[in-house]
């Protein structure tokens, strides 16, 4: 029973006060049958009587009593608690706590970002995930020729800029540092170029930073973020974002297999229109996908992407992926190039069109369920190259966008065919096989026709799956090899 004294006020005063108190009590009664989140506005330990008193604390405290009945049956009914240890990983617990705190599901993009770069348990943060012993293989790990050809592109762009004495060379997501190391080795004879460089590695993983410093032969005795590569004597610095890279110098940017790891929002066409796909916790305590009941903030990016698409292109789709971080990053890159000069090279697997439903999880070189054991598999999605083009052109009139062209065209026009022939003339049979296999993976398409080894090891060409795009300051002209 909730008791309250109502003093010697007029009948009208008492009726108004009693009516107000009854509304609040009815509200508390309704909330008592819902989740505990409904009571968080009341300080811990406060009784229902105190909560009502706090709301209606006029000068009625000495007034005669009236009786109001309150059903408290749902106010102190805690859920059953199991003392058995949970089998959930720390990342799974963290994701579930976010969903619980929000009182509802999270976007696929937020799930993806937590899985990949959560500071404590993200996939990329505390281990080496690249190469045959890791979860996947990237082009620089396939052959030294990839990094060498990217170096040729960078030198050509530097020459188009007038061979400046100082230039920033920025790489996003450098992995093990293999691409940059091969680039420097290939450019070692061109001292004027390597002496002009100040390399900036954009990396958030402490584990990968250490590996990159070893690969580039940098002194890491003091964990210094600014050091020198013994390969060419080039200065090297590490940063978390592009904004940390000093401005005011011409800048050459490389983003190889970086955009595919940026978090995507997924939308599905439903009877009520486009609904965002969200991640929630099911009754069996496992993650599952649900649809948002109403528009979400990411819908603004969906509308922007649809504006850039052709009507017939959209009419065929039941699913759409958009990547706001890719759009925003591209605009930051375009602004930097517009102001400081230079250019950016983006190479990734993707489409020259709107992306439908491409998000995938890879563990130990095999596809696995997206929601299975978060943090143990790489998540990636196809890159929407037209969205990159439109984002760059939208923010600056001083940049031009070229491509995309296939990786096979890009490497072929830069002279990879001549490079592989030169390497084959001075190598062992084992090295020759490795060169041919690497070459095919970089520029071929499908299974290698020359392969005589085990079927499960057949080299698969990535030449047409991967696309290359360049964003350059208009003053530099058309970059090689996009003429």
C-alpha positions as CSV (number, residue, x, y, z in Angstrom):
1,X,0.0,0.0,0.0
2,X,1.3,3.5,-0.9
3,X,0.2,5.9,1.8
4,X,0.2,9.7,1.6
5,X,-1.3,12.5,3.7
6,X,-3.4,15.0,2.0
7,X,-3.8,18.2,4.2
8,X,-6.5,20.6,4.7
9,X,-6.6,22.0,1.3
10,X,-9.7,22.6,-0.7
11,X,-11.6,19.7,-2.3
12,X,-10.4,20.9,-5.7
13,X,-6.7,20.9,-4.6
14,X,-7.0,17.4,-3.2
15,X,-8.6,16.1,-6.4
16,X,-6.0,17.6,-8.6
17,X,-3.2,16.2,-6.4
18,X,-4.8,12.8,-6.2
19,X,-5.3,12.7,-10.0
20,X,-1.7,13.6,-10.7
21,X,-0.4,11.0,-8.2
22,X,-2.6,8.3,-9.7
23,X,-1.3,9.0,-13.3
24,X,2.3,8.6,-12.1
25,X,1.5,5.4,-10.2
26,X,-0.3,4.0,-13.2
27,X,2.8,4.8,-15.3
28,X,5.1,3.0,-12.8
29,X,2.8,0.0,-12.8
30,X,3.0,-0.1,-16.6
31,X,6.8,0.1,-16.6
32,X,7.1,-2.6,-13.9
33,X,6.1,-5.3,-16.3
34,X,8.7,-4.2,-18.9
35,X,12.5,-4.3,-18.9
36,X,14.5,-2.7,-16.1
37,X,15.7,0.0,-18.5
38,X,12.4,1.7,-17.9
39,X,13.4,2.5,-14.3
40,X,16.8,3.9,-14.9
41,X,15.7,7.5,-14.4
42,X,15.2,6.8,-10.7
43,X,18.3,6.6,-8.5
44,X,19.4,3.2,-7.4
45,X,17.7,2.2,-4.1
46,X,14.8,4.7,-4.5
47,X,11.4,3.2,-3.6
48,X,8.3,3.8,-5.6
49,X,6.9,5.9,-2.7
50,X,10.1,8.1,-2.8
51,X,9.9,8.4,-6.6
52,X,6.3,9.6,-6.4
53,X,7.1,12.0,-3.5
54,X,10.0,13.4,-5.5
55,X,7.7,14.2,-8.4
56,X,4.9,15.7,-6.2
57,X,6.8,17.4,-3.3
58,X,4.7,20.4,-2.8
59,X,3.5,21.5,0.7
60,X,1.1,18.7,1.1
61,X,3.2,16.6,3.5
62,X,1.1,17.5,6.6
63,X,-2.2,16.8,5.0
64,X,-4.8,14.0,5.9
65,X,-4.3,10.6,4.4
66,X,-5.9,8.9,1.4
67,X,-5.1,5.3,0.3
68,X,-3.7,4.4,-3.1
69,X,-3.0,0.8,-3.9
70,X,0.0,-0.1,-6.0
71,X,0.8,-3.5,-7.5
72,X,4.5,-4.1,-6.8
73,X,4.6,-7.7,-8.1
74,X,6.9,-6.8,-11.0
75,X,9.3,-4.4,-9.3
76,X,11.5,-6.9,-7.5
77,X,11.5,-10.0,-9.8
78,X,15.1,-10.4,-10.9
79,X,15.9,-12.9,-13.6
80,X,17.3,-16.3,-12.7
81,X,21.1,-16.1,-12.5
82,X,23.3,-19.0,-13.6
83,X,26.7,-19.5,-11.9
84,X,28.0,-21.6,-14.7
85,X,30.9,-20.0,-16.6
86,X,30.0,-18.4,-19.9
87,X,31.6,-19.8,-23.1
88,X,31.3,-16.4,-24.8
89,X,34.5,-14.7,-25.9
90,X,35.3,-11.3,-24.5
91,X,34.3,-9.8,-27.9
92,X,31.0,-11.6,-27.9
93,X,30.3,-10.4,-24.4
94,X,31.2,-6.9,-25.5
95,X,28.8,-7.0,-28.5
96,X,26.0,-8.3,-26.4
97,X,26.5,-5.6,-23.8
98,X,26.3,-3.0,-26.5
99,X,23.0,-4.4,-27.8
100,X,21.6,-4.7,-24.3
101,X,22.7,-1.1,-23.4
102,X,21.1,0.3,-26.6
103,X,17.9,-1.7,-25.9
104,X,17.9,-3.0,-29.4
105,X,20.0,-4.2,-32.4
106,X,23.1,-2.6,-33.8
107,X,23.9,-2.0,-37.5
108,X,26.0,-4.4,-39.6
109,X,28.6,-1.7,-39.9
110,X,29.0,-1.3,-36.2
111,X,29.2,-5.1,-35.8
112,X,31.9,-5.2,-38.5
113,X,33.9,-2.4,-37.0
114,X,34.0,-4.0,-33.6
115,X,34.9,-7.4,-35.0
116,X,37.8,-6.0,-37.0
117,X,39.4,-3.3,-34.9
118,X,38.0,-3.5,-31.4
119,X,41.1,-2.3,-29.3
120,X,41.2,-5.4,-27.2
121,X,39.9,-8.3,-29.3
122,X,39.6,-7.0,-32.9
123,X,40.6,-9.4,-35.7
124,X,43.4,-7.1,-37.0
125,X,44.6,-5.8,-33.6
126,X,46.8,-8.5,-31.9
127,X,48.0,-10.9,-34.5
128,X,49.4,-11.5,-38.0
129,X,46.5,-12.5,-40.2
130,X,48.3,-12.4,-43.6
131,X,50.0,-15.0,-45.8
132,X,49.8,-18.8,-46.1
133,X,49.8,-19.3,-42.3
134,X,47.2,-16.5,-41.7
135,X,43.7,-16.2,-42.9
136,X,44.1,-14.8,-46.4
137,X,46.8,-13.8,-48.9
138,X,47.1,-10.3,-50.5
139,X,48.8,-9.4,-53.7
140,X,52.0,-8.1,-52.1
141,X,52.4,-11.5,-50.4
142,X,51.9,-13.3,-53.7
143,X,54.9,-11.7,-55.5
144,X,57.5,-9.0,-55.1
145,X,56.4,-7.8,-58.6
146,X,53.3,-6.2,-57.2
147,X,55.0,-3.8,-54.9
148,X,57.6,-3.1,-57.6
149,X,54.9,-2.1,-60.2
150,X,53.1,0.1,-57.6
151,X,56.5,1.8,-57.1
152,X,56.8,2.4,-60.9
153,X,53.4,4.1,-60.7
154,X,54.4,6.3,-57.7
155,X,57.7,7.3,-59.5
156,X,55.8,8.2,-62.7
157,X,53.4,10.4,-60.7
158,X,56.3,12.0,-58.9
159,X,57.9,12.9,-62.2
160,X,54.5,14.3,-63.5
161,X,54.5,16.5,-60.4
162,X,57.9,17.9,-61.4
163,X,60.1,15.7,-59.2
164,X,59.6,17.7,-55.9
165,X,62.4,17.5,-53.3
166,X,60.0,16.5,-50.6
167,X,56.9,14.4,-50.9
168,X,54.6,12.4,-48.5
169,X,54.1,8.7,-49.5
170,X,51.1,7.4,-47.5
171,X,49.9,3.8,-47.3
172,X,46.6,2.9,-45.7
173,X,46.5,-0.5,-44.0
174,X,50.1,-1.6,-44.9
175,X,49.6,-5.2,-43.6
176,X,53.1,-6.7,-43.0
177,X,54.7,-3.8,-44.8
178,X,55.5,-6.1,-47.8
179,X,54.2,-3.7,-50.5
180,X,56.2,-0.8,-49.2
181,X,59.4,-2.8,-48.7
182,X,59.2,-4.1,-52.3
183,X,58.5,-0.6,-53.5
184,X,61.6,0.7,-51.8
185,X,63.8,-2.1,-53.0
186,X,62.6,-1.7,-56.6
187,X,63.2,2.1,-56.4
188,X,66.6,1.9,-54.6
189,X,68.6,2.9,-57.7
190,X,66.5,6.0,-58.1
191,X,68.1,7.9,-55.2
192,X,66.5,11.3,-56.0
193,X,63.1,9.7,-55.6
194,X,63.8,7.7,-52.4
195,X,65.5,10.7,-50.8
196,X,62.5,12.9,-51.4
197,X,60.1,10.5,-49.7
198,X,58.8,10.6,-46.2
199,X,56.7,7.5,-45.7
200,X,53.6,7.6,-43.6
201,X,52.0,4.3,-42.6
202,X,48.3,4.5,-41.5
203,X,47.9,1.6,-39.1
204,X,45.9,1.0,-35.9
205,X,47.2,-2.5,-35.0
206,X,50.1,-2.5,-32.5
207,X,51.0,-6.1,-33.6
208,X,51.2,-5.2,-37.3
209,X,53.2,-2.0,-36.6
210,X,55.9,-4.2,-35.1
211,X,55.9,-6.5,-38.1
212,X,56.0,-3.5,-40.5
213,X,59.0,-2.0,-38.7
214,X,60.9,-5.4,-39.0
215,X,59.9,-5.7,-42.7
216,X,61.1,-2.1,-43.5
217,X,64.2,-2.7,-41.3
218,X,63.5,0.2,-39.0
219,X,65.0,0.7,-35.6
220,X,62.4,0.0,-33.0
221,X,64.4,0.0,-29.8
222,X,62.3,2.7,-28.2
223,X,59.0,2.0,-30.0
224,X,59.5,5.3,-31.8
225,X,56.7,6.3,-34.2
226,X,59.3,8.2,-36.3
227,X,62.3,6.3,-37.6
228,X,64.3,5.5,-40.8
229,X,64.2,2.4,-43.1
230,X,67.6,0.9,-43.5
231,X,66.5,-0.3,-47.0
232,X,66.9,3.2,-48.5
233,X,67.5,5.5,-45.6
234,X,63.9,6.8,-46.1
235,X,62.1,8.4,-43.2
236,X,59.1,6.4,-41.9
237,X,56.3,7.5,-39.5
238,X,53.2,5.8,-38.2
239,X,49.8,7.3,-37.7
240,X,46.2,6.2,-36.9
241,X,44.5,8.5,-39.5
242,X,45.3,10.6,-42.5
243,X,44.6,13.7,-40.5
244,X,47.7,13.1,-38.5
245,X,49.9,13.2,-41.6
246,X,51.5,16.7,-42.0
247,X,50.0,18.9,-44.7
248,X,51.7,21.3,-47.0
249,X,53.7,18.7,-49.2
250,X,52.7,16.9,-52.4
251,X,51.2,13.6,-51.3
252,X,51.1,10.2,-53.0
253,X,48.5,7.8,-51.4
254,X,48.3,4.1,-51.8
255,X,45.2,2.2,-50.5
256,X,45.6,-1.5,-51.4
257,X,42.9,-3.8,-50.0
258,X,42.0,-1.2,-47.5
259,X,38.5,-0.1,-48.6
260,X,37.2,-3.6,-48.5
261,X,37.6,-3.7,-44.7
262,X,35.7,-0.5,-44.1
263,X,32.3,-1.2,-42.4
264,X,29.3,-1.4,-44.7
265,X,25.6,-0.8,-44.0
266,X,23.3,-3.3,-45.6
267,X,19.8,-2.6,-46.8
268,X,17.0,-4.9,-47.9
269,X,13.9,-4.1,-49.9
270,X,10.7,-4.8,-47.9
271,X,7.0,-4.1,-48.3
272,X,7.5,-0.8,-46.4
273,X,10.6,0.2,-48.5
274,X,14.3,-0.1,-47.9
275,X,15.1,-1.4,-44.4
276,X,18.5,-1.6,-42.8
277,X,19.7,-5.0,-41.7
278,X,20.7,-5.1,-38.1
279,X,22.4,-7.5,-35.7
280,X,20.5,-8.6,-32.6
281,X,20.6,-11.4,-30.0
282,X,18.1,-14.1,-30.4
283,X,16.3,-16.1,-27.6
284,X,19.0,-18.8,-27.9
285,X,21.6,-16.1,-27.1
286,X,23.1,-16.3,-30.6
287,X,23.4,-13.4,-33.0
288,X,21.0,-13.1,-35.9
289,X,19.9,-10.5,-38.5
290,X,16.8,-8.5,-38.2
291,X,15.3,-5.5,-40.2
292,X,15.0,-2.1,-38.7
293,X,11.4,-1.1,-38.2
294,X,12.1,2.6,-39.2
295,X,14.6,4.6,-41.1
296,X,18.1,4.8,-39.6
297,X,20.8,7.5,-39.9
298,X,22.6,5.5,-42.6
299,X,19.6,5.9,-44.8
300,X,20.9,9.3,-45.8
301,X,23.9,7.6,-47.4
302,X,21.6,5.1,-49.1
303,X,19.7,8.0,-50.6
304,X,22.9,9.6,-51.8
305,X,24.1,6.3,-53.4
306,X,20.7,5.8,-55.1
307,X,20.9,9.3,-56.5
308,X,24.1,8.3,-58.3
309,X,22.7,5.0,-59.6
310,X,20.7,4.4,-62.7
311,X,17.0,3.7,-62.3
312,X,17.3,0.3,-64.1
313,X,20.2,-0.6,-61.9
314,X,18.2,-0.1,-58.7
315,X,15.1,-1.7,-60.0
316,X,16.8,-5.1,-60.2
317,X,18.2,-5.1,-56.6
318,X,16.7,-6.6,-53.5
319,X,19.8,-5.7,-51.4
320,X,22.2,-2.7,-51.3
321,X,25.4,-2.1,-49.4
322,X,26.7,1.4,-48.7
323,X,29.9,2.4,-47.0
324,X,29.7,5.9,-45.4
325,X,33.3,5.6,-44.2
326,X,34.6,4.9,-47.7
327,X,32.7,8.0,-49.0
328,X,34.0,10.2,-46.2
329,X,37.6,8.9,-46.5
330,X,37.6,9.5,-50.3
331,X,36.5,13.1,-49.7
332,X,39.3,13.6,-47.2
333,X,41.8,12.2,-49.7
334,X,40.4,14.4,-52.5
335,X,40.6,17.5,-50.3
336,X,44.2,16.7,-49.5
337,X,45.2,16.1,-53.1
338,X,43.3,19.2,-54.2
339,X,45.2,21.4,-51.7
340,X,48.7,19.8,-51.6
341,X,48.9,18.2,-55.0
342,X,49.7,14.6,-55.8
343,X,47.4,11.6,-56.3
344,X,45.9,8.4,-54.8
345,X,45.9,4.8,-56.1
346,X,43.1,2.5,-54.9
347,X,43.3,-1.2,-55.7
348,X,40.8,-3.6,-54.3
349,X,38.3,-6.3,-55.3
350,X,35.0,-4.7,-56.1
351,X,32.5,-3.6,-58.8
352,X,32.1,-0.8,-61.3
353,X,28.5,-0.5,-60.1
354,X,26.3,-0.5,-57.0
355,X,27.0,-3.4,-54.6
356,X,24.2,-5.7,-53.5
357,X,25.1,-8.3,-50.9
358,X,28.8,-9.0,-50.8
359,X,29.8,-9.0,-47.1
360,X,31.8,-12.2,-46.3
361,X,33.8,-13.8,-43.5
362,X,37.1,-15.7,-44.2
363,X,38.9,-17.9,-41.7
364,X,42.0,-19.9,-42.6
365,X,41.4,-19.3,-46.3
366,X,37.8,-20.6,-46.1
367,X,34.4,-18.9,-46.1
368,X,32.5,-19.1,-42.8
369,X,29.3,-17.7,-41.3
370,X,29.4,-14.0,-40.8
371,X,28.1,-14.3,-37.2
372,X,30.1,-17.3,-36.2
373,X,32.7,-16.6,-33.5
374,X,33.2,-12.9,-34.1
375,X,36.8,-11.8,-34.1
376,X,38.2,-15.1,-35.4
377,X,37.5,-14.3,-39.1
378,X,38.2,-11.5,-41.5
379,X,35.2,-9.5,-42.7
380,X,35.3,-7.8,-46.0
381,X,32.9,-6.4,-48.7
382,X,33.1,-5.5,-52.3
383,X,34.3,-1.9,-53.0
384,X,31.8,0.3,-54.7
385,X,34.1,2.1,-57.2
386,X,31.4,4.5,-58.6
387,X,30.7,5.7,-55.1
388,X,34.4,6.5,-54.7
389,X,34.4,8.4,-58.0
390,X,31.3,10.4,-57.1
391,X,32.5,11.2,-53.6
392,X,35.8,12.6,-54.9
393,X,34.2,14.7,-57.7
394,X,31.5,16.0,-55.3
395,X,34.0,17.5,-52.9
396,X,36.5,19.1,-55.3
397,X,36.7,20.4,-58.8
398,X,40.5,20.3,-58.7
399,X,40.8,16.5,-58.9
400,X,40.2,14.0,-61.7
401,X,39.2,10.4,-61.2
402,X,40.5,7.7,-63.6
403,X,39.3,4.1,-63.8
404,X,38.5,1.6,-62.6
405,X,40.5,-0.7,-64.8
406,X,41.3,-4.3,-64.0
407,X,44.4,-5.2,-62.0
408,X,45.6,-7.2,-65.0
409,X,45.4,-4.1,-67.2
410,X,47.1,-1.9,-64.6
411,X,50.1,-4.2,-64.0
412,X,50.4,-5.2,-67.6
413,X,50.5,-1.5,-68.8
414,X,53.2,-0.8,-66.2
415,X,55.4,-3.6,-67.6
416,X,55.0,-6.6,-65.3
417,X,55.4,-8.9,-68.4
418,X,58.9,-7.6,-69.0
419,X,59.7,-7.8,-65.3
420,X,58.8,-11.4,-64.9
421,X,60.8,-12.3,-68.1
422,X,63.9,-10.6,-66.6
423,X,63.5,-12.4,-63.3
424,X,63.0,-15.8,-65.0
425,X,66.4,-15.5,-66.7
426,X,68.4,-15.6,-63.5
427,X,66.7,-18.0,-61.0
428,X,66.4,-21.7,-60.0
429,X,63.6,-23.9,-61.2
430,X,61.9,-23.7,-57.9
431,X,62.1,-19.9,-58.0
432,X,60.8,-19.9,-61.6
433,X,57.7,-21.9,-60.6
434,X,57.1,-19.5,-57.8
435,X,57.4,-16.5,-60.2
436,X,55.0,-18.1,-62.7
437,X,52.5,-18.9,-60.0
438,X,52.7,-15.4,-58.6
439,X,52.4,-13.8,-62.0
440,X,49.3,-15.8,-62.8
441,X,47.6,-14.9,-59.5
442,X,48.2,-11.2,-60.1
443,X,47.2,-10.9,-63.8
444,X,45.5,-14.2,-64.7
445,X,41.8,-15.2,-64.6
446,X,40.5,-18.4,-63.2
447,X,42.7,-21.5,-62.7
448,X,46.2,-21.5,-64.0
449,X,46.4,-23.7,-67.2
450,X,50.1,-24.6,-66.6
451,X,49.6,-26.0,-63.0
452,X,50.6,-29.7,-62.5
453,X,50.5,-29.8,-58.7
454,X,47.7,-30.8,-56.3
455,X,44.2,-29.5,-57.3
456,X,43.7,-27.8,-54.0
457,X,46.8,-25.7,-54.6
458,X,45.9,-24.6,-58.1
459,X,46.7,-20.9,-58.5
460,X,43.6,-18.7,-59.0
461,X,44.0,-15.5,-61.0
462,X,42.9,-12.3,-59.5
463,X,43.6,-10.2,-62.6
464,X,39.9,-9.3,-63.3
465,X,38.5,-9.5,-59.8
466,X,40.6,-6.6,-58.6
467,X,40.2,-3.1,-59.9
468,X,42.4,-0.1,-59.9
469,X,41.3,3.6,-59.7
470,X,43.4,6.8,-59.5
471,X,42.4,10.2,-58.0
472,X,44.9,13.0,-59.0
473,X,45.2,16.7,-58.9
474,X,44.3,18.1,-62.3
475,X,47.6,19.9,-62.6
476,X,49.4,16.5,-63.0
477,X,47.5,15.4,-66.0
478,X,46.5,11.8,-66.7
479,X,48.4,9.3,-64.6
480,X,50.1,6.2,-65.9
481,X,48.7,3.8,-67.0
482,X,45.2,5.2,-67.3
483,X,45.8,7.1,-70.6
